[in-house]
Amino acid sequence: MGDETGSVILTLWDDQISRFKANEVVEIRGGYTTLYRGSLRLNVGRMGGLERTDREMRAVNTRNNLSETTYVTTPWSLSESAPFRKRRRR
């Protein structure tokens, strides 16, 4: 999936897979990104939508493929600031 700024792997499930073909222009609503094995993925959640559109796409920038970069995440237990701190009971 991509546009003139870059591209990313799009994860599709079940009937979404057969609904679309390569080189079709689609519009995503309610999408979100995740890391899978360090690779950035674009997802369409249950509340999101994916539909064909009549918009024209001049070119897709495949040179800026954000899924090719391996991202390393630091577990909260090893980070300097944990998301939740335990309260001390008095």
DODO-320846 format. One record per residue: residue in three letters; x, y, z of N, C-alpha, C, O, CB in turn. Coordinates in steps of 0.2 Angstrom, whole numbers, plus 5000, padded with zeros to 4 digits. Each point is the difference from the previous one (the first is absolute). Glycine has a CB too. Layout:
! residues N
alaXYZXYZXYZXYZXYZ...
***
This chain:
! residues 90
met500449945000499650065000500550065000500550005004498549945002gly500850114990500450065000499750064996499549994997501549935004asp499450135000499850064996500750044998500549975000498450045007glu501050054992500650044997500550015006500650014998498750044993thr500649945015500450015006500449945002500650005002498750095001gly500449854995500349945002499549945000499550004998501350065009ser499549884995499649945000500149965006500550015004499549994984val499549955014500049965006499649944998499650004996500550105012ile500049844996499749944999499350015003499950025006501249914994leu498450054996499350005003499849935001500049964996499750154997thr500049885013499849945003499249994998499650055003501349955006leu498949954988499349994998499849935003500449965000499750124990trp499349925012499749935003499449984996499650044998500949995013asp499449914989499449964998499750034993500450004995499349985017asp499750054987499850024994500350064997499950024994499049935010gln501550095000500350064998500549984995500250044995499650025016ile500549884989500649984996499750004993500350024995500249915014ser498950044990499849994993499650064997499950004994500049885009arg500050175001499650064997500550044996499750044996499549955014phe501450014991500450054997500649974996500249945002499550145007lys500549954986500649984996500550055000499950065002499349884990ala501450045005500650045000499850064995499649994996501249925007asn499550154999499950064996499450035001499850054996501049914996glu498750025012499450045001500150055005500449995005498949914992val500350165002500150055005499449995005499450004998501150084994val499749925015499549995005500150055005500550045001499649844997glu499450135006499950055005500049965007499549965000500050134992ile500949935013500049965006499750055005500250065001500849874996arg498550055007499750045006500149965006499949945000499350124993gly501149975012500149975007500549955000500049955004498850064998gly501750004994500649955000500550025005500050055003499949944985tyr500549965014500550015005500649964998500049964996499250065013thr501450004994500649964999500249965006499950025006500550074986thr500049865006500349955006500749984997500250014994498649955010leu501650015001500649974998499949935001499849975005500950134999tyr499549864990500049935000500749984999500350014994498549985002arg501549985009500749984999500550064998500449994996499249895001gly500250175006500450064998499950044994500350054998500549895008ser498750044990499850024994499350045000499549985003501149934991leu499450155004499450045000499449984996500249984994500550125008arg498749895000499549974996499450055001499950035006500549854996leu499250134993499450045000499449955000500049954997500550144997asn499049925011499549965001499350045000500050065001500749875006val498850034991499350035000499649965005499949944999500250094989gly499850005018499649975005499349994999499750014994501150045013arg498949924998499349984999499550074999499649994996500649915012met500050154995499750064999500250044994499750054999500249955014gly500649984984500350034994499649984994499649965000501550055006gly499150024988499749994994500650004994500450045001498550005003leu500949924991500550004994499650004994499649954999501349995008glu499150114989499650004994500350034994500550045000498549975007arg500949964987500250034994499850074999499550025002500549874993thr500450155001499950074999500150024993500549964997499750075015asp499550024985500250024993500550055000500250024995498649965002arg501550045009500650045000500649974995500149945000499550115012glu500750004985500649984997500750005004500050055004499449994985met501049915010500650005004500650014994500049954996499549985014arg500850124990500650014995500549945001500149974995499750165005ala500549875006500549955001500149985007499850045004500850014986val499649895011500149985007500850005001500449974996498549965004asn501350105006500750005002500249945003499949995006500050144995thr500349824995500349945003500750005003500249965003499049984989arg501150125006500750005003500050025007500549985004499950064985asn499049995014500050015007499549955003499450025002500850114996asn500049815002499649945003500150005007500549975002499649974987leu499450085015500150005007500049935004500250005005499350114994ser500349844997500049945003500649964999500249955003498650054994glu501750034999500749974999500450015006500549965001499450054987thr500050055015500450015006499849965006499449995001500750134995thr500449855008499949975006500050045006500550035001500049874994tyr498950115008500050045006500049965006499849945001499550144993val501149955011500149965006499650045006500150065001501149904995thr498550005007499650035006500349985007500249945000498750054993thr501150055011500249995007499549985004499550045001501450044998pro499149865005499549985004499950055006500550035002499749854995trp499250135005499950055006500449985006500250055003498649984992ser501349915006500449985006500750025000500350015005498949904996leu501150114993500650024999500150074999500650035000499749864995ser499250155004500050074998500150045007499949975005499450014984glu500950085010500150045005499450025004500050015006501050034988ser498549975002499350025004499549954998499849994994500550135006ala499449845005499549954999499350044999500050055002500749865004pro498950064990499350034999499650015006499650055000500549914988phe500049995016499650005006500449995006500449965000498650004994arg501050085011500450005006499549975006499550025000501350074996lys499549875008499649975005500050055006500550035001499949854996arg499050125005499950055006500249975006499949945001499150114993arg501349985011500149985006499450005005499750065000501649974998arg498649925005499450005005500350035007500549985002498949924992arg500250145008500150035007499749965006500150025005500050094989
***
